[in-house]
Amino acid sequence: MHKKLNYLAATAALAMMANPAMAQEASSLDARVNEMFATFTGPFVSLIFAPFPGTSFPWIVLWLVVAATVFTIYFGFVQLRFFGHAISLVKGDYSDPNDAGEVSHFQALATALSGTVGLGNIAGVAVAVGIGGPGATFWMILAGLLGMASKFTECTLGVKYRNEYPDGTVSGGPMYYMSKGFDELGLPGGKILAVLFSVFCILGALGGGNMFQANQAHAQITQITGDYPGWITGIIFAGVVFAVIVGGIKSIAKVTEKVVPFMGILYVGAALIILIVNYDMIGWAFSQIFVGAFTGLGVAGGFVGALIQGFKRAAFSNEAGVGSAAIAHSAVKTKEPITEGFVSLLEPLIDTVVICTMTALVIIISQQLIVDEATGNYMLNEAGSAIATVDGNTGVALTSAAFASGISWFPFILAIAVVLFAFSTMISWSYYGLKAWTYLFGEGKTSELTFKVIFCIFIVIGAAASLGPVIDFSDAAIFAMAVVNIFALYFLMKLVRAELASYSARLKSGEIKKFSH
């Protein structure tokens, strides 16, 4: 089936290349589809990303940050108290090989990380620093630290209310803890929330977790190789992704546990080279971050601009509160739901606090942001909307230029990193979308294969087409997941606190012991 689909896609694309009139018609059709789609989905996109009246602060970002703050206080700063224990769990110190589940703590962490570590860490950070200045980094770090508590809450519930099947497979995530958790508490509306979440999750998986990744990967590859049709990239990606996801979460986890550390080391390693070479500027860079966080250093929007950009980028990067990671973590081998909550604490730390901060430091130290020597403040561009940069670079181009200033061949490394980030994000989001699909349409091989084929078709479409409004809509769908998820978490968080109290007491008494492997 998959080979036949790829063959048909290739044949159609070759026909368009042979007939320029057909290619032009396809381009015109693409534009018409864009326009029509934007008309229908525009109001929904505008609603999700709308700012508070009189401000430029998107309400959805405040929704995520407030929730992260509430969970941090409610669970007594769990991200600090159990950080060491989380490391022990990832190492496998408390892993019982006989526990139900499909993947190890480390594999679950790697799978969830592969869904969040991506273009947000490369292009998103550059946008935040380019608009909000170095100070945005401070607020990004703070939001990442607070977001650890959101991940803890949702991932604990994901394991607690997962479905375990006789063949050893499991299904879990927000749709399951919404329906089962609300029933347990005698609350109405759990199943409605679960269906809403599942619909948004499928749309987000096909768009932001799929088409956008394929589209950006193709764009980055063509910067190195020169222009060529996007359907070629799409078909190659679709073939590789299908080969991985057809084997289910175990196959996905085996790939992510190798790809995620590799791409993390590759990217962070390149950043460390820049920092080591410019070690004398690290102190200055951090002073720019701390001073800029509270003064703005004359950047667009000042202090408020730095705060908004930092919180916004962190929320968009680590997905804490969105509920997606809870789906991956639900597959872990454990009989203690709270242990996966502890493991998930590490995600925003790695994604936002480590990788995003590395990117920001390189951009600051490379001095791609232009400073007014007379005032010491950053100069704004002609539009006054962002900081002026060397060569006028923004987004991924700014990150690439910052790294290239210290490593001339870094654009090649960045191209590899973007491809790996895109690939790993796609295989993780295919699993998220699959579990939402099977929640709505039932478990079974046919149902699963149907979604996987659909997912791979959308990879080819994403790489070949320019579907701006579709991507905007899918991004909005991902954050609509957060609206539904966090609403449910407020009702269910007392169940997590009961789990935390029970586990803490047993850990302290020595009842919970380490396993020798």
C-alpha positions in Angstrom: 0.0 0.0 0.0 2.7 2.5 1.0 4.9 1.7 -2.0 1.9 2.2 -4.3 1.1 5.6 -2.7 4.7 6.7 -3.1 4.7 5.5 -6.8 1.6 7.5 -7.5 3.0 10.6 -5.9 6.2 10.3 -7.8 4.4 9.8 -11.1 2.1 12.8 -10.6 5.1 15.0 -9.7 7.1 13.9 -12.7 4.1 14.6 -14.9 4.0 18.2 -13.6 7.7 18.6 -14.2 7.2 17.5 -17.8 4.3 19.9 -18.3 5.0 23.5 -17.1 1.4 24.4 -17.6 0.3 21.7 -15.2 2.9 22.8 -12.7 1.6 26.4 -12.9 -2.0 25.1 -12.5 -0.9 23.2 -9.4 0.7 26.3 -8.0 -2.5 28.3 -8.6 -4.6 25.5 -7.0 -2.2 25.6 -4.0 -2.9 29.4 -3.7 -6.7 28.9 -3.9 -6.6 26.1 -1.3 -4.6 28.4 1.0 -7.1 31.3 0.6 -10.1 29.1 1.1 -8.6 27.3 4.1 -7.5 30.7 5.7 -11.1 31.9 5.4 -12.6 29.0 7.3 -9.9 28.6 9.9 -8.7 32.2 10.4 -11.2 33.0 13.3 -10.0 29.9 15.2 -6.3 30.7 14.7 -6.9 34.3 15.7 -8.8 33.2 18.9 -6.0 30.9 20.1 -3.2 33.4 19.6 -5.2 36.5 20.4 -3.4 39.0 22.8 -5.0 40.5 25.8 -6.7 43.8 25.0 -4.2 46.6 24.9 -1.2 44.3 25.1 0.8 42.1 22.8 0.8 39.2 25.3 -1.0 36.1 23.8 -3.6 34.8 26.3 -2.6 31.2 25.6 1.0 31.8 26.8 -0.4 33.2 30.1 -2.7 30.2 30.4 0.4 27.9 30.2 2.6 30.0 32.5 0.0 30.5 35.2 -0.8 26.7 35.2 3.0 25.9 35.5 3.2 28.3 38.4 0.2 26.8 40.1 1.5 23.3 39.8 5.0 24.3 41.0 3.5 25.8 44.2 0.8 23.0 44.7 3.4 20.2 44.5 5.9 22.1 46.7 8.6 22.8 44.0 8.7 19.1 43.0 11.2 19.9 40.2 13.8 20.8 42.9 13.0 18.2 45.5 13.0 15.2 43.2 15.5 16.2 40.6 18.1 13.7 41.9 15.6 10.9 42.1 14.5 11.6 38.4 18.1 11.1 37.3 18.2 7.7 39.2 15.0 6.6 37.5 16.3 7.5 34.0 19.5 5.5 34.8 17.2 2.5 35.6 18.1 2.2 39.3 14.5 1.5 40.2 13.4 -0.3 37.1 11.7 -3.7 37.6 11.9 -5.7 34.3 8.6 -7.4 35.1 6.6 -4.1 35.2 3.9 -3.6 32.6 4.7 -1.3 29.7 6.6 -1.2 26.5 9.6 1.1 26.9 12.2 2.1 29.5 12.2 5.4 31.4 15.1 6.6 29.2 13.3 5.6 26.0 10.1 7.3 27.1 12.1 10.5 27.9 14.0 10.3 24.5 10.7 9.8 22.6 9.0 12.8 24.3 12.1 14.9 23.9 12.3 14.1 20.2 8.8 15.6 19.9 9.8 18.9 21.5 13.5 19.4 20.7 13.4 20.9 17.2 13.1 24.1 15.2 11.8 26.0 18.3 15.3 25.6 19.8 17.0 26.9 16.7 14.7 29.4 15.0 12.4 30.2 17.9 15.2 31.3 20.2 16.6 33.5 17.5 13.2 35.1 17.1 12.9 35.7 20.9 16.4 37.2 21.3 16.0 39.2 18.1 12.8 40.9 19.3 13.1 40.7 23.1 16.9 41.0 23.4 19.2 38.9 25.5 16.8 39.4 28.5 14.2 37.2 26.8 16.6 34.3 27.7 16.1 34.8 31.4 12.3 34.6 31.1 12.7 31.6 28.8 14.7 29.8 31.5 12.2 30.7 34.2 9.3 29.4 32.1 11.2 26.2 31.4 11.8 25.6 35.1 8.2 26.3 36.0 7.0 24.1 33.0 8.7 21.1 34.7 5.8 20.9 37.1 3.3 20.9 34.3 5.0 17.9 32.7 5.2 16.2 36.1 1.4 16.5 36.5 0.3 15.4 33.1 2.8 12.5 32.7 1.9 11.0 36.2 -1.8 11.0 35.2 -0.9 9.5 31.7 0.5 6.4 33.3 -2.1 6.2 36.1 -5.0 6.0 33.7 -3.5 4.2 30.7 -5.1 1.1 29.2 -2.9 -2.0 29.4 -3.7 -4.8 26.9 -3.1 -8.6 27.1 -0.5 -8.5 24.3 1.6 -6.1 26.4 0.8 -2.9 24.5 -0.5 0.2 26.2 -2.5 3.3 25.3 -2.5 6.4 27.5 -2.5 10.2 27.5 -4.8 13.1 28.3 -7.8 11.5 26.5 -7.7 8.5 28.9 -7.1 10.5 32.1 -9.9 12.9 31.2 -12.5 10.2 30.7 -11.4 7.8 33.4 -10.2 10.4 36.0 -13.4 12.5 35.7 -15.5 9.3 36.1 -13.5 8.4 39.2 -14.2 11.8 40.8 -17.8 11.7 39.7 -17.4 14.7 37.4 -19.3 15.2 34.2 -17.8 16.1 30.8 -14.6 14.0 30.9 -15.5 12.1 27.6 -16.3 15.4 25.8 -13.0 16.8 26.8 -11.2 13.6 25.7 -12.8 13.8 22.2 -12.0 17.5 21.9 -8.4 16.8 22.9 -8.1 13.9 20.5 -9.4 15.9 17.5 -6.9 18.7 18.2 -4.1 16.2 18.7 -4.7 14.6 15.3 -4.8 18.0 13.6 -1.7 19.1 15.4 0.1 15.9 14.5 -0.6 16.1 10.8 0.3 19.8 10.7 2.8 21.1 13.2 4.2 17.7 14.0 4.4 16.6 10.3 3.9 19.0 7.4 5.7 21.9 9.0 8.7 19.7 9.9 9.0 18.3 6.3 8.6 21.8 4.8 11.4 23.3 7.0 13.7 20.3 6.5 13.4 20.7 2.7 14.0 24.4 2.9 17.2 23.9 5.0 18.4 21.1 2.6 18.0 23.3 -0.5 20.1 26.0 1.1 23.0 23.5 0.9 22.2 21.5 -2.2 20.4 24.1 -4.3 16.7 24.1 -5.3 14.9 20.9 -6.3 11.3 19.7 -6.1 10.0 19.3 -2.5 8.1 16.0 -3.3 11.5 14.3 -3.5 12.4 15.2 0.1 8.8 14.3 1.0 8.9 10.8 -0.4 12.3 10.0 1.1 11.1 11.3 4.5 7.8 9.4 4.2 9.6 6.1 3.4 12.0 6.4 6.3 9.3 7.5 8.8 6.9 4.7 7.7 9.7 2.2 8.2 10.1 3.4 11.8 6.5 3.9 12.8 5.1 0.7 11.4 6.8 -1.1 14.3 4.9 0.9 16.9 6.2 2.6 20.1 9.0 0.1 20.6 10.4 0.7 17.2 10.0 4.5 17.6 11.7 4.3 21.1 14.7 2.3 19.7 15.3 5.1 17.1 14.7 8.1 19.4 17.0 6.7 22.2 19.8 6.8 19.6 18.9 9.9 17.5 18.0 12.3 20.4 21.3 11.9 22.3 23.2 12.2 19.0 21.5 15.3 17.8 21.7 16.8 21.2 25.4 16.2 21.5 25.9 17.4 17.9 24.1 20.7 18.5 25.3 21.4 22.1 28.8 20.3 21.2 28.9 22.9 18.4 27.6 25.5 20.8 30.3 24.6 23.4 33.0 25.1 20.8 31.8 28.6 20.2 31.6 29.3 24.0 35.0 27.8 24.7 36.7 29.9 22.0 35.0 33.0 23.3 35.2 32.0 27.0 36.2 35.6 28.0 32.7 36.8 26.8 30.6 34.4 28.7 30.4 36.6 31.8 29.4 39.6 29.6 26.7 37.5 27.8 25.1 36.5 31.1 25.2 40.1 32.4 23.3 41.0 29.2 20.7 38.3 29.9 20.2 39.4 33.6 20.2 43.2 33.0 18.1 42.9 29.8 15.5 40.8 31.7 14.5 43.7 33.8 15.5 46.8 31.7 15.1 45.6 28.1 18.3 47.3 27.2 16.4 49.6 24.8 14.9 46.7 22.8 11.5 46.6 21.2 8.9 46.6 24.0 11.5 47.0 26.7 11.2 44.9 29.8 7.7 43.7 28.9 8.9 42.8 25.4 11.7 40.6 26.8 9.3 38.9 29.2 6.7 38.2 26.6 9.2 36.8 24.1 10.9 34.6 26.7 7.7 33.1 28.0 6.3 32.7 24.5 9.3 30.9 23.1 9.6 28.5 26.2 5.9 27.6 25.9 6.1 27.0 22.2 9.4 25.0 22.6 8.8 22.5 25.5 5.0 22.0 25.1 4.7 21.8 28.9 0.9 21.6 29.6 0.0 20.7 26.0 -0.4 17.0 27.0 1.5 15.5 24.1 4.4 14.2 26.2 1.9 12.3 28.5 1.1 10.1 25.5 4.7 9.0 25.1 5.4 8.6 28.8 2.3 6.4 29.2 4.1 3.5 27.4 6.8 3.2 30.1 7.5 0.1 32.1 6.4 0.9 35.6 3.8 0.1 38.3 4.3 3.5 39.9 2.7 6.3 37.8 4.5 9.0 39.8 7.9 7.7 38.7 7.2 8.8 35.1 6.1 12.2 36.4 9.6 12.6 38.0 11.3 11.5 34.7 9.3 14.0 32.7 10.6 16.8 34.9 13.9 16.6 32.9 12.2 17.4 29.6 11.8 21.2 29.9 15.1 21.4 31.6 16.9 19.8 28.7 14.8 21.4 26.0 14.5 24.9 27.3 17.0 25.5 30.1 20.0 23.8 28.4 19.5 23.7 24.6 17.6 27.0 24.2 20.0 28.8 26.5 23.0 27.5 24.5 21.5 28.9 21.3 20.8 32.3 23.0 24.4 32.5 24.3 25.9 31.8 20.9 23.8 34.5 19.3 24.7 37.0 22.0 28.5 36.2 22.1 28.8 36.1 18.3 27.6 39.8 18.4 25.2 39.4 15.5 22.9 41.8 17.4 24.0 45.4 16.6 24.8 47.6 19.6 24.7 51.4 19.6 28.2 52.4 20.8 27.0 55.8 22.1 24.3 54.4 24.4 25.3 50.8 24.9 21.7 49.8 24.0 20.7 47.5 21.1 19.7 49.3 17.9 16.3 48.6 16.4 15.8 47.7 12.7 14.2 50.3 10.4 10.7 49.1 11.2 11.4 49.4 14.9 10.0 45.9 15.5 13.2 44.0 16.3 16.9 44.4 17.0 19.1 45.2 14.0 21.3 42.3 13.0 24.4 41.9 10.9 23.2 41.2 7.3 19.6 41.6 8.5 19.3 37.9 9.5 16.3 36.6 11.5 15.1 33.2 12.7 17.1 30.2 11.6 19.3 32.4 9.4 20.4 34.4 12.5 21.3 31.2 14.4 23.2 29.8 11.4 25.1 33.1 11.0 25.9 33.2 14.8 27.4 29.7 14.7 29.1 30.2 11.3 31.0 33.2 12.8 32.9 30.7 14.9 32.6 27.6 12.8 32.7 28.3 9.1 31.2 24.9 8.1 28.4 25.1 10.7 25.6 25.6 8.2 26.2 22.0 7.1 26.0 20.8 10.7 22.8 22.9 11.1 21.3 21.3 8.0 22.0 17.8 9.5 20.5 19.0 12.9 17.4 20.4 11.3 16.8 17.2 9.3 17.3 15.1 12.5 15.1 17.4 14.5 12.4 17.2 11.9 12.6 13.4 11.5 12.5 12.8 15.3 9.6 15.2 15.7 7.7 13.5 13.0 8.0 10.0 14.4 7.1 11.2 17.9 4.1 13.1 16.7 3.0 10.2 14.6 2.6 8.2 17.8 0.7 11.1 19.5 -1.7 11.3 16.6 -2.0 7.6 16.4 -3.1 7.3 20.0 -5.7 10.1 19.6 -6.9 8.3 16.4 -7.3 4.9 18.0 -9.1 6.6 21.0 -11.7 8.0 18.6 -11.9 5.1 16.1 -10.8 2.0 18.1 -7.7 0.0 18.5 -6.6 -2.6 15.9 -4.1 -3.2 13.2 -6.3 -1.8 10.4 -7.1 1.4 12.3 -3.4 1.9 13.1 -2.2 1.3 9.6 -4.8 3.7 8.1 -3.5 6.5 10.3 0.2 5.7 9.6 -0.4 5.8 5.8 -2.4 9.1 6.1 0.4 10.5 8.2 3.0 9.6 5.5 0.9 11.1 2.7 0.9 14.4 4.6 4.7 14.3 4.8 4.9 14.5 1.0 2.2 17.2 0.9 4.1 19.2 3.5 7.4 19.1 1.8 6.0 19.8 -1.7 3.4 22.5 -0.9 3.4 26.0 0.6 0.5 25.7 3.0 0.9 28.7 5.3 -2.7 28.8 6.7 -2.7 25.0 7.2 0.4 25.3 9.3 -1.0 28.2 11.3 -4.2 26.2 11.9 -2.2 23.1 13.1 -0.1 25.3 15.5 -3.3 26.6 16.9 -4.7 23.1 17.2 -1.6 22.1 19.3 -2.2 25.0 21.7 -5.9 24.2 21.7 -4.8 20.8 23.2 -3.3 22.9 26.1 -6.6 24.7 26.7 -8.4 21.4 27.1 -5.6 19.6 28.9 -4.8 22.2 31.6 -8.6 22.7 32.3 -8.7 19.0 33.1 -5.5 19.0 35.1 -6.9 21.6 37.6 -9.6 19.1 38.5 -7.2 16.0 38.6 -4.1 17.5 40.3 -5.3 16.4 43.7 -5.1 12.7 42.5 -1.4 13.4 41.6 -0.8 14.9 45.1 -2.1 11.7 46.7 0.2 9.6 44.5 3.1 11.9 45.4 2.4 11.6 49.2 2.2 7.8 49.0 5.3 7.3 46.9 7.4 9.8 49.0 6.5 8.0 52.3 7.4 4.6 50.8 10.6 5.9 49.3 11.6 7.4 52.7 10.8 4.2 54.6 12.9 2.1 52.3 9.9 0.1 51.0 10.8 1.2 47.4 14.2 -0.3 46.7 16.7 -0.1 43.9 17.0 -3.1 41.6 20.4 -4.6 40.7 20.8 -5.0 36.9 
